[in-house]
Amino acid sequence: SSDLERYATRYSRTHEPRHRLQQANDFFAYLFQTDYIDHAIVFPSSAHIDSVDVNVYYYLAEWYYGEGAYEQATQYCSRAAEACSDKVEENAKGDVYSLMGAAYFRLGEFDKAAEALNVCYEIDHRAGNEDQLSSTLNNIASVFVAAGKPQEAEKYVLEAIAFNSQTQNTARRAVIFGTASEMYGAMGDYEQSLAYARKALDIERHKCGC
């Protein structure tokens, strides 16, 4: 919306940290009032400006992504990435690079998508979150399949399956099996493709009690 763009422009042009903080709080108050976020976000005066920047630019990127404006989404993700210092929480950094990878994927810029998702993988690996790792690895695999490089996707799919097997997230497991099916189909291994498609279908049937 034009309102959101005004907040973005005003924030980007404000350099004094105290004023940036106020602009950020005004921006998140607007997101809360318009029901874009379901809980209020207010930064205290002690908040590090890098963390504030990452959050503002991430939410702007997410909004543009939701609107299908993927070029603008990558631009705001890049600004958020520039602010990803050691003062910023790891999960916030991971969110930035995950969204950046998704936006580049939508633009068909598969090399940039893989690069961003590999940074996300490194962040997830440091955190040791098996569920998030399996998601990121599956996303990387999907990039290679879409780029017409299914052979390069295989190691990521198998690693995603391995991490997912350590979790209870069967919904994610079905998605990963779906990627595996698509990948093996692209490789011409139709037997493996069908086997993974059946595994994904079994999970879906079990969920709905079919």
C-alpha positions in Angstrom: 0.0 0.0 0.0 1.0 3.6 -0.4 1.0 4.0 3.4 3.5 1.2 3.8 5.7 2.7 1.1 5.7 6.0 3.0 6.8 4.3 6.2 9.6 2.5 4.2 10.8 5.7 2.5 10.7 7.7 5.8 12.6 5.0 7.7 15.3 4.7 5.0 15.9 8.4 4.9 16.2 8.8 8.7 19.8 8.4 10.0 19.7 9.4 13.7 19.3 6.2 15.7 16.7 7.6 18.2 14.5 8.9 15.4 14.9 5.6 13.5 13.7 3.7 16.6 10.6 5.9 16.8 10.0 5.4 13.0 10.3 1.7 13.5 7.8 1.7 16.4 5.4 3.8 14.3 5.8 1.3 11.5 5.0 -1.7 13.6 2.1 0.1 15.3 0.7 0.6 11.8 1.2 -3.2 10.9 -0.6 -4.1 14.2 -3.5 -1.7 13.6 -4.0 -3.0 10.0 -3.9 -6.7 11.4 -0.8 -7.5 9.3 0.8 -8.7 12.5 -1.2 -10.4 15.3 0.8 -9.1 18.2 2.3 -5.7 19.0 6.0 -5.2 18.4 7.6 -2.3 20.4 11.4 -1.7 20.5 12.8 -0.4 23.8 15.2 2.5 23.8 18.0 0.0 24.5 17.4 -2.0 21.3 20.4 -2.2 19.0 19.8 -0.4 15.7 21.0 -3.4 13.7 18.2 -5.5 15.2 15.7 -2.8 14.5 16.9 -2.5 10.9 16.7 -6.2 10.3 13.1 -6.4 11.6 11.9 -3.4 9.7 13.4 -4.4 6.4 12.4 -8.0 6.8 8.7 -7.1 7.3 8.9 -4.8 4.4 10.4 -7.6 2.3 7.7 -10.0 3.5 4.9 -7.6 2.6 6.3 -7.1 -1.0 6.8 -10.8 -1.3 3.1 -11.4 -0.4 2.2 -8.8 -3.0 4.2 -10.7 -5.7 6.7 -7.8 -5.9 9.7 -10.1 -5.7 12.3 -7.6 -6.9 11.4 -5.2 -4.1 11.4 -8.1 -1.7 15.0 -9.0 -2.6 16.0 -5.4 -2.2 14.7 -5.2 1.3 16.1 -8.6 2.2 19.5 -7.3 1.0 19.1 -4.3 3.3 18.2 -6.6 6.2 21.2 -8.8 5.4 23.5 -5.8 5.6 22.3 -5.2 9.1 22.8 -8.9 10.2 25.6 -8.2 12.7 26.4 -10.2 15.8 23.9 -8.0 17.7 21.0 -9.7 15.8 19.4 -13.0 16.9 20.2 -16.0 14.8 16.6 -16.9 14.0 16.0 -13.4 12.6 19.0 -13.8 10.3 17.7 -17.2 9.2 14.3 -15.7 8.4 16.0 -13.0 6.2 18.0 -15.4 4.1 15.1 -17.9 3.8 12.8 -15.1 2.4 15.6 -13.9 0.2 16.0 -17.4 -1.3 12.3 -17.7 -1.8 12.1 -14.3 -3.6 15.0 -15.1 -5.9 13.4 -18.4 -6.6 10.2 -16.7 -7.7 12.3 -14.5 -10.0 14.0 -17.5 -11.5 17.4 -16.4 -10.3 18.3 -19.8 -9.1 22.0 -19.2 -8.4 21.2 -16.3 -6.0 18.4 -18.3 -4.4 20.8 -21.2 -3.7 23.4 -18.8 -2.3 20.9 -17.2 0.1 19.5 -20.6 1.2 23.0 -21.9 1.8 23.6 -19.0 4.2 20.3 -19.9 5.8 21.5 -23.5 6.2 24.7 -22.4 7.9 22.6 -20.4 10.4 20.2 -23.3 11.0 23.1 -25.6 11.5 24.6 -23.4 14.2 21.2 -23.4 15.9 20.9 -27.2 15.6 17.2 -27.1 14.7 16.5 -30.3 12.8 13.1 -29.3 11.6 14.3 -26.0 10.2 17.3 -27.6 8.7 15.1 -30.1 6.9 13.0 -27.3 5.5 16.0 -25.3 4.3 17.6 -28.3 2.7 14.4 -29.2 0.9 14.2 -25.6 -0.4 17.7 -25.8 -1.7 16.8 -29.1 -3.4 13.7 -27.5 -5.0 15.9 -24.7 -6.4 18.2 -27.2 -8.2 15.2 -29.2 -9.5 13.6 -26.0 -10.9 17.0 -25.0 -12.4 17.1 -28.3 -14.3 19.9 -29.7 -12.1 18.2 -32.6 -10.3 21.5 -34.5 -9.8 22.7 -31.6 -7.6 19.5 -31.7 -5.6 19.8 -35.3 -4.5 22.3 -34.8 -1.6 20.1 -32.0 -0.2 16.9 -34.1 -0.4 18.6 -37.1 1.3 20.0 -34.8 4.0 16.6 -33.2 4.4 15.0 -36.6 4.9 17.6 -37.6 7.5 17.1 -34.4 9.6 13.3 -34.7 9.3 13.4 -38.3 10.5 14.6 -36.9 13.8 11.5 -34.8 14.2 7.7 -35.5 14.5 6.9 -33.2 11.6 5.1 -35.5 9.2 3.6 -32.7 7.2 7.1 -31.5 6.3 8.1 -35.1 5.6 5.3 -35.4 2.9 6.6 -32.1 1.3 10.2 -33.5 1.2 9.0 -36.8 -0.2 7.2 -34.8 -2.9 10.4 -33.0 -3.8 12.2 -36.3 -3.9 9.6 -37.7 -6.2 9.8 -34.7 -8.5 13.6 -34.8 -8.5 13.9 -38.6 -9.3 11.3 -38.1 -12.0 13.5 -35.3 -13.6 16.4 -37.7 -13.3 14.5 -40.4 -15.2 14.4 -42.7 -12.2 10.7 -43.3 -12.4 10.7 -46.2 -9.9 12.2 -44.1 -7.1 9.9 -41.2 -8.1 6.9 -43.4 -7.7 8.1 -44.8 -4.4 8.5 -41.3 -2.9 5.1 -40.2 -4.3 3.5 -43.2 -2.6 5.3 -42.3 0.7 4.0 -38.7 0.5 0.5 -40.0 -0.3 0.6 -42.5 2.6 1.3 -39.6 5.0 -1.5 -37.5 3.6 -3.9 -40.4 3.9 -2.9 -41.1 7.4 -3.4 -37.4 8.4 -7.0 -37.4 7.0 -7.8 -41.0 8.1 -8.5 -42.0 4.5 
